[in-house]
Each structure stands twice: as structure tokens, then as C-alpha cells.
Amino acid sequence: MFGKRLLLVEDDYEFRVVMAEALSDEGFDVHEAGDGAAAIEIIERLLRIDILITDLQLPGGLDGNGVAHYAKMIHPFLPVLYISGHPAALTNPLGPADAFVGKPFSSDRLSIELTRLLASANPLGTIYRFYCRNGTHRVAKWQKMTLPCDTDALAHAAELLQEGFLNVEVVDGVRPVGLLHAH
């Protein structure tokens, strides 16, 4: 699992630290959040997340269901491992790349689920993300769009420019592929 980027969302600090250390020892690049708002900030900052592990009951109003829903809007094929001592708190439907593990759980169970989820993730390969700044807004905001890798990303970016976007950056999940500007 070397080099896989993982977001761990857990409000119990001591448990989160122990899990993050164990996951790092397995080769994951672990990013940690203690609540839903912090998780959203990380999701928006990182270009690539390979797997999300989230507790369901989080402080601050945004629970693990909401974090996972938001993350999948940006990364549609993102595998999610929900962890909780309260299975009834899971309200999101489990897709083929999702799982639930009840607390407490063993490190072996965690490893088995992560291996399975990563193997089932993203059947299409690379996902292109488009960051588009629309010049018609008074305050320019970036709009994110995601397309499967079988789409001609640069051709789609050119179409966005014709639709009024001024800047389109195409990212393949790890690095910029191209930046196009309207003239």
C-alpha cells in the first residue's frame, strides 16, 4: 500500500494517532482530521485521495456520512471505509468500493478491508478534474468537474472555454495536464 494517500477522519485523538501510525507503518501517506470541517478542508486541498476512513459520529455538525458524500462529489470512485461503534449511524448506501467496520476492530480486519477496497476502486483508472474560473462572476470562483479517463480531457477543456470560462486547469489526479486560457 506504499504511497497510497489516505484521509483518516476520527474525533478520538488517541485512537486517531494510533491508527495513523499503524497505517503509516503499512506505507500509507496518512492525512488526519478530527472533525468534518477539517476533513472538508483536506479534501479540497488535496488533488488525490486514494481512500477515506471516517468515523460516523463526529463533532461540529458534519458527520462521517456527510464527509463521505462530499468527498465522493469530488472523487466519485473514492473507496470509503466507515468505522463506528454505532452501526445505525450509517445512512449512506454502501457501494462496491465501500465498507463498514464496527468498533472495536483488529488491525488485521482493517488491513483486509483496506486491501479489498483499494482493489475494487476506480475501474476507469485516472480521473480528470477540471478547475474552471468563470469570468462572469464578480468574484472569480473555481468550479470543479470530474470526468472518467476515457474522456478527451483537453478537448472538453476547450469546450469549457467556449462556454465562457476564462481559465481551465486539467489535473489527472496527481499533476496538471494542461492549463488553457480564453483569449
C-alpha positions as CSV (number, residue, x, y, z in Angstrom):
1,M,0.0,0.0,0.0
2,F,3.1,2.1,-0.3
3,G,2.3,5.7,-1.5
4,K,-1.5,5.4,-1.3
5,R,-2.9,8.7,0.1
6,L,-5.4,8.1,2.9
7,L,-7.6,10.5,4.8
8,L,-8.4,9.4,8.3
9,V,-11.3,11.2,10.0
10,E,-11.7,10.3,13.7
11,D,-12.6,12.6,16.6
12,D,-11.0,10.4,19.3
13,Y,-7.5,11.9,19.3
14,E,-5.7,8.9,20.9
15,F,-7.4,6.4,18.7
16,R,-6.7,8.5,15.6
17,V,-3.0,8.8,16.4
18,V,-2.6,5.0,17.0
19,M,-4.5,4.3,13.7
20,A,-2.5,6.9,11.7
21,E,0.8,5.4,13.0
22,A,-0.2,1.9,12.1
23,L,-1.4,3.0,8.6
24,S,1.8,4.9,8.1
25,D,3.8,1.8,9.0
26,E,1.9,0.0,6.3
27,G,3.1,2.5,3.8
28,F,0.1,4.9,3.6
29,D,0.5,8.6,3.2
30,V,-1.9,9.5,6.1
31,H,-3.7,12.8,6.4
32,E,-5.7,13.3,9.6
33,A,-8.8,15.2,10.6
34,G,-10.6,15.4,13.9
35,D,-14.0,16.6,12.6
36,G,-16.0,17.0,9.4
37,A,-15.0,20.6,8.8
38,A,-11.2,19.7,9.0
39,A,-11.9,16.8,6.6
40,I,-13.6,19.0,4.1
41,E,-10.6,21.4,4.1
42,I,-8.2,18.5,3.4
43,I,-10.4,17.1,0.7
44,E,-10.5,20.4,-1.1
45,R,-6.7,20.9,-0.7
46,L,-5.5,17.5,-1.9
47,L,-5.6,16.7,-5.6
48,R,-5.7,13.0,-4.9
49,I,-7.1,10.8,-2.2
50,D,-6.9,7.0,-2.6
51,I,-9.1,6.0,0.3
52,L,-11.2,7.6,3.0
53,I,-11.6,6.2,6.5
54,T,-14.2,8.0,8.5
55,D,-15.9,7.6,11.9
56,L,-19.6,8.2,11.6
57,Q,-20.2,10.3,14.7
58,L,-18.1,13.5,14.5
59,P,-18.4,16.7,16.4
60,G,-19.3,20.0,14.7
61,G,-22.4,19.2,12.8
62,L,-21.0,17.3,9.8
63,D,-20.9,13.5,10.4
64,G,-19.0,10.8,8.6
65,N,-21.9,10.3,6.2
66,G,-21.7,14.0,5.1
67,V,-17.9,13.8,4.8
68,A,-18.1,10.8,2.6
69,H,-20.8,12.3,0.5
70,Y,-18.8,15.5,-0.1
71,A,-15.6,13.5,-0.8
72,K,-17.4,11.4,-3.5
73,M,-18.7,14.5,-5.2
74,I,-15.1,15.4,-5.9
75,H,-13.7,11.9,-6.2
76,P,-16.6,9.7,-7.5
77,F,-14.7,6.4,-7.2
78,L,-13.2,7.1,-3.8
79,P,-13.4,4.0,-1.6
80,V,-14.8,4.7,1.9
81,L,-14.3,2.7,5.0
82,Y,-16.8,3.7,7.6
83,I,-15.8,2.9,11.2
84,S,-18.1,3.3,14.2
85,G,-19.4,1.7,17.3
86,H,-22.8,2.7,16.2
87,P,-23.8,0.9,13.0
88,A,-27.2,2.6,12.9
89,A,-25.5,5.9,12.3
90,L,-24.6,4.8,8.8
91,T,-27.1,6.4,6.5
92,N,-25.2,6.4,3.2
93,P,-25.7,3.4,0.9
94,L,-22.6,1.2,0.6
95,G,-21.3,0.9,-2.9
96,P,-18.9,-1.8,-4.2
97,A,-15.9,0.3,-3.0
98,D,-17.3,1.0,0.4
99,A,-17.4,-1.0,3.7
100,F,-18.4,-0.7,7.3
101,V,-16.3,-2.0,10.2
102,G,-17.7,-1.9,13.7
103,K,-15.5,-0.7,16.6
104,P,-13.6,-2.2,18.1
105,F,-11.7,-3.9,15.3
106,S,-8.4,-5.6,14.9
107,S,-5.5,-4.3,12.8
108,D,-5.9,-7.5,10.6
109,R,-9.5,-6.7,9.9
110,L,-8.6,-3.1,9.0
111,S,-5.8,-4.3,6.6
112,I,-8.1,-6.9,4.9
113,E,-10.8,-4.2,4.3
114,L,-8.4,-1.7,3.0
115,T,-6.8,-4.2,0.6
116,R,-10.2,-5.2,-0.7
117,L,-11.4,-1.6,-1.1
118,L,-8.3,-0.5,-2.9
119,A,-8.6,-3.4,-5.3
120,S,-12.2,-2.5,-6.2
121,A,-11.6,1.2,-6.5
122,N,-12.0,3.2,-9.8
123,P,-12.5,0.7,-12.6
124,L,-11.9,3.5,-15.1
125,G,-8.4,4.5,-14.0
126,T,-7.3,8.1,-13.8
127,I,-10.0,10.7,-13.1
128,Y,-9.6,14.1,-14.7
129,R,-10.5,17.1,-12.5
130,F,-11.2,20.4,-14.1
131,Y,-10.8,23.6,-12.2
132,C,-12.6,26.3,-14.1
133,R,-12.7,30.0,-13.3
134,N,-15.8,31.6,-14.8
135,G,-15.2,35.3,-15.7
136,T,-18.8,36.2,-15.5
137,H,-18.8,36.1,-11.7
138,R,-17.9,39.3,-9.8
139,V,-15.7,37.3,-7.5
140,A,-14.0,34.6,-9.5
141,K,-14.6,31.1,-8.0
142,W,-13.2,27.8,-9.1
143,Q,-15.7,25.2,-10.2
144,K,-14.6,21.6,-10.0
145,M,-15.7,18.9,-12.5
146,T,-14.7,15.3,-12.8
147,L,-14.6,13.1,-15.9
148,P,-13.6,9.5,-16.4
149,C,-10.3,8.9,-18.1
150,D,-11.9,7.7,-21.3
151,T,-12.9,11.3,-21.9
152,D,-10.7,13.5,-24.1
153,A,-9.9,15.9,-21.3
154,L,-8.2,18.6,-23.3
155,A,-11.0,18.7,-25.9
156,H,-13.5,19.0,-23.1
157,A,-11.4,21.8,-21.6
158,A,-11.5,23.7,-24.9
159,E,-15.3,23.3,-24.9
160,L,-15.5,24.9,-21.5
161,L,-13.5,27.9,-22.7
162,Q,-16.1,28.4,-25.5
163,E,-18.8,28.3,-22.9
164,G,-17.4,31.4,-21.1
165,F,-14.8,30.0,-18.7
166,L,-11.6,32.0,-18.7
167,N,-9.2,29.6,-17.2
168,V,-9.3,25.8,-17.2
169,E,-6.7,23.7,-15.5
170,V,-6.9,19.9,-16.2
171,V,-5.5,17.7,-13.5
172,D,-5.2,13.9,-13.7
173,G,-5.5,13.3,-10.0
174,V,-1.8,13.9,-9.3
175,R,-0.3,16.5,-11.7
176,P,-1.5,19.3,-14.0
177,V,-2.1,18.0,-17.6
178,G,-2.7,21.4,-19.1
179,L,-3.9,25.0,-18.4
180,L,-5.9,26.7,-21.0
181,H,-6.9,30.4,-21.1
182,A,-9.5,32.2,-23.1
183,H,-8.2,34.9,-25.4
